[in-house]
Amino acid sequence: MKISSLLAGILIIAFGIAGTLLSYYVIYKVNQSSEEVKEPPISNAALEQVNIQPAEPSEYQKFKKLFASGHVIEVENMPIRSPNFSKTNTEVNNRIAKEFLTSEFRKIITPTNIESGYFYIKVSAGEGQLTNKESVYVYLNSGTYGGHLMKSKSLISDPNLKGEYLYKLDSIPLTTIPYSDDNPYKSVDWILILNSQNTNYFGGFVSTVREGVIEKAIFAFE
């Protein structure tokens, strides 16, 4: 009988404590909800320093936009596979290059009112990307407007886009071999050439003793 009375007393005390805690919690929540919501502390000086400058689209993004809108001429009958060059004989290679360029060209029909645009090319060598010493020779209509593309001047900076190069049509950076990213170069305005006539001829090769391939060549324009 004494144990039962003791247990009953403990239960009464426990319920009393629980009731008290619940009452305090309810009072706390009511008081909290009734407090005035305040603004976060932010300096007016900090807000005045906000200056919206939308990021300009990259040249590659501009090229992709032109491509998506159909403002492109994609060179047909691709790829162009490089001839088998000698590893040592310059005289033989000169003859091979001349014969190749005068036979393996591609005809392109372009508008004659191009204001601006891009030249895109995708290449490979030995089923991989080019080494620092390998290059891409391209020309438009004749060797006068041709040379080895300066890979370091490409407008594509994404390292994941291996073997892809992009240049502005009015300033194609061309150099000579032996190739180096530090070579002097000249900028050739291909827009002037394209606007002078509708029918033009594109050619080139990957300058390598491996299996070189020009996979794609695209002229994008506005």
C-alpha positions as CSV (number, residue, x, y, z in Angstrom):
1,M,0.0,0.0,0.0
2,K,2.9,2.4,0.8
3,I,4.6,1.5,-2.5
4,S,1.4,2.3,-4.5
5,S,1.0,5.6,-2.7
6,L,4.6,6.4,-3.5
7,L,4.2,5.7,-7.2
8,A,1.0,7.7,-7.3
9,G,2.9,10.6,-5.7
10,I,5.8,10.4,-8.2
11,L,3.3,10.3,-11.2
12,I,1.5,13.4,-9.8
13,I,4.8,15.3,-9.5
14,A,5.9,14.2,-13.0
15,F,2.6,15.3,-14.5
16,G,2.9,18.6,-12.7
17,I,6.4,19.3,-14.0
18,A,5.4,18.3,-17.5
19,G,2.4,20.7,-17.3
20,T,4.6,23.5,-16.0
21,L,7.1,23.0,-18.8
22,L,4.4,22.9,-21.4
23,S,2.9,26.1,-20.0
24,Y,6.3,27.9,-20.2
25,Y,6.7,26.6,-23.8
26,V,3.3,27.9,-24.9
27,I,3.9,31.3,-23.2
28,Y,7.4,31.5,-25.0
29,K,5.9,30.8,-28.4
30,V,3.1,33.3,-27.9
31,N,5.6,36.0,-26.9
32,Q,7.9,35.1,-29.8
33,S,5.1,35.4,-32.3
34,S,4.0,38.7,-31.0
35,E,7.5,40.2,-31.3
36,E,8.0,42.7,-34.2
37,V,9.8,41.2,-37.2
38,K,12.9,43.2,-37.8
39,E,14.9,43.9,-41.0
40,P,18.3,42.4,-41.4
41,P,21.2,44.8,-40.8
42,I,22.5,46.0,-44.2
43,S,24.6,49.1,-44.9
44,N,23.1,51.6,-47.3
45,A,26.7,52.3,-48.5
46,A,27.0,48.6,-49.5
47,L,23.8,48.8,-51.5
48,E,24.9,51.9,-53.3
49,Q,28.0,50.1,-54.5
50,V,25.9,47.6,-56.5
51,N,26.7,48.0,-60.2
52,I,25.1,45.6,-62.7
53,Q,27.5,44.7,-65.6
54,P,26.1,41.7,-67.5
55,A,28.9,39.4,-68.7
56,E,29.5,39.7,-72.4
57,P,29.0,36.4,-74.2
58,S,32.2,34.7,-75.2
59,E,33.2,34.6,-78.9
60,Y,32.6,30.8,-78.8
61,Q,29.0,31.5,-77.5
62,K,28.5,34.0,-80.3
63,F,29.7,31.4,-82.9
64,K,27.3,28.8,-81.5
65,K,24.4,31.3,-81.7
66,L,25.2,31.9,-85.4
67,F,25.5,28.2,-85.9
68,A,22.1,27.5,-84.3
69,S,20.5,30.2,-86.4
70,G,21.8,28.7,-89.6
71,H,24.1,31.6,-90.5
72,V,26.9,29.2,-91.4
73,I,28.5,27.6,-94.4
74,E,29.9,24.2,-93.4
75,V,32.5,22.9,-95.8
76,E,31.2,19.8,-97.5
77,N,32.9,16.5,-98.5
78,M,34.8,16.4,-95.2
79,P,37.1,15.2,-93.7
80,I,40.3,16.2,-95.4
81,R,43.0,13.6,-94.6
82,S,46.6,14.8,-94.7
83,P,49.1,13.2,-97.2
84,N,51.9,11.1,-96.0
85,F,54.7,13.5,-95.3
86,S,58.4,12.5,-95.0
87,K,60.0,12.8,-91.5
88,T,63.2,14.2,-93.0
89,N,63.0,15.2,-96.7
90,T,61.9,18.8,-97.1
91,E,62.1,18.7,-100.9
92,V,59.8,15.7,-101.1
93,N,57.4,17.3,-98.6
94,N,57.2,20.5,-100.7
95,R,56.2,18.6,-103.7
96,I,53.6,16.5,-101.7
97,A,52.1,19.6,-100.2
98,K,51.8,21.5,-103.5
99,E,50.2,18.5,-105.3
100,F,47.9,17.9,-102.4
101,L,46.7,21.5,-102.1
102,T,46.0,21.9,-105.8
103,S,43.8,18.7,-105.9
104,E,42.2,18.3,-102.4
105,F,40.4,21.6,-102.1
106,R,36.7,22.2,-101.3
107,K,34.4,24.6,-103.1
108,I,32.3,26.9,-100.9
109,I,29.5,29.2,-101.9
110,T,29.2,32.2,-99.7
111,P,27.2,35.5,-99.6
112,T,29.1,38.7,-100.5
113,N,27.7,40.9,-97.8
114,I,29.4,39.5,-94.8
115,E,30.0,42.1,-92.0
116,S,31.6,39.9,-89.4
117,G,31.9,36.3,-88.6
118,Y,34.1,33.4,-87.5
119,F,36.1,30.5,-88.9
120,Y,35.9,27.3,-86.9
121,I,38.0,24.2,-87.6
122,K,38.3,20.8,-85.8
123,V,41.3,18.7,-86.4
124,S,43.1,15.6,-85.0
125,A,46.4,13.8,-85.4
126,G,46.9,10.2,-84.7
127,E,43.4,10.0,-83.3
128,G,44.3,12.6,-80.7
129,Q,45.1,16.2,-80.3
130,L,48.0,18.0,-81.9
131,T,51.3,18.3,-80.1
132,N,52.9,21.7,-79.5
133,K,55.0,21.2,-82.7
134,E,52.2,20.2,-85.0
135,S,50.0,22.7,-86.8
136,V,47.2,23.2,-89.3
137,Y,47.8,24.8,-92.7
138,V,44.8,26.4,-94.3
139,Y,44.2,28.6,-97.4
140,L,41.4,30.4,-99.1
141,N,41.6,30.5,-102.9
142,S,45.4,30.6,-103.0
143,G,48.5,30.3,-100.9
144,T,48.7,34.1,-100.8
145,Y,45.9,34.0,-98.3
146,G,47.1,30.9,-96.5
147,G,49.4,29.8,-93.7
148,H,49.7,27.8,-90.5
149,L,47.0,28.7,-87.9
150,M,48.3,30.2,-84.7
151,K,46.8,27.7,-82.3
152,S,47.6,30.0,-79.3
153,K,45.3,32.7,-80.8
154,S,42.2,30.6,-80.9
155,L,39.1,32.1,-79.3
156,I,38.3,28.8,-77.7
157,S,39.7,28.5,-74.2
158,D,37.8,25.5,-72.9
159,P,40.5,22.7,-72.4
160,N,37.8,20.1,-73.0
161,L,37.3,21.2,-76.6
162,K,40.5,19.6,-77.8
163,G,41.4,20.0,-81.4
164,E,38.9,22.8,-81.9
165,Y,40.0,26.3,-83.0
166,L,38.0,29.5,-83.6
167,Y,39.1,32.7,-85.2
168,K,37.5,36.0,-86.3
169,L,37.0,36.0,-90.1
170,D,38.6,39.4,-90.5
171,S,41.8,38.5,-88.6
172,I,42.9,34.9,-89.3
173,P,46.3,34.6,-87.6
174,L,48.7,32.8,-89.9
175,T,52.4,31.9,-89.4
176,T,55.0,29.6,-90.9
177,I,56.9,26.5,-89.8
178,P,58.6,25.2,-87.8
179,Y,55.6,25.9,-85.7
180,S,55.7,27.5,-82.3
181,D,53.1,29.4,-80.2
182,D,55.7,32.2,-80.0
183,N,56.1,32.6,-83.8
184,P,55.5,36.0,-85.4
185,Y,52.3,35.9,-87.4
186,K,50.2,38.0,-89.8
187,S,46.4,38.6,-89.6
188,V,44.6,38.0,-92.9
189,D,41.2,39.4,-93.6
190,W,39.2,36.5,-95.1
191,I,36.0,38.7,-95.2
192,L,37.5,40.8,-97.9
193,I,38.1,37.7,-100.0
194,L,34.7,36.1,-99.3
195,N,32.9,39.4,-100.2
196,S,34.7,39.7,-103.5
197,Q,33.0,36.7,-105.0
198,N,30.4,34.0,-104.2
199,T,32.5,31.0,-105.2
200,N,35.6,30.4,-103.1
201,Y,37.9,27.4,-102.5
202,F,39.2,26.2,-99.1
203,G,42.0,23.7,-98.6
204,G,44.5,22.7,-96.0
205,F,46.1,19.8,-94.1
206,V,47.3,19.0,-90.6
207,S,51.0,19.4,-90.6
208,T,52.1,16.2,-89.0
209,V,53.9,12.9,-89.9
210,R,51.1,11.1,-88.1
211,E,47.6,10.6,-89.5
212,G,46.3,14.1,-89.7
213,V,42.6,14.9,-90.3
214,I,40.7,18.1,-90.8
215,E,37.4,16.9,-89.5
216,K,35.3,20.0,-89.8
217,A,35.6,23.5,-91.2
218,I,32.8,26.1,-90.8
219,F,32.4,29.7,-91.8
220,A,29.9,31.6,-89.6
221,F,28.8,35.1,-90.5
222,E,26.5,38.0,-89.9
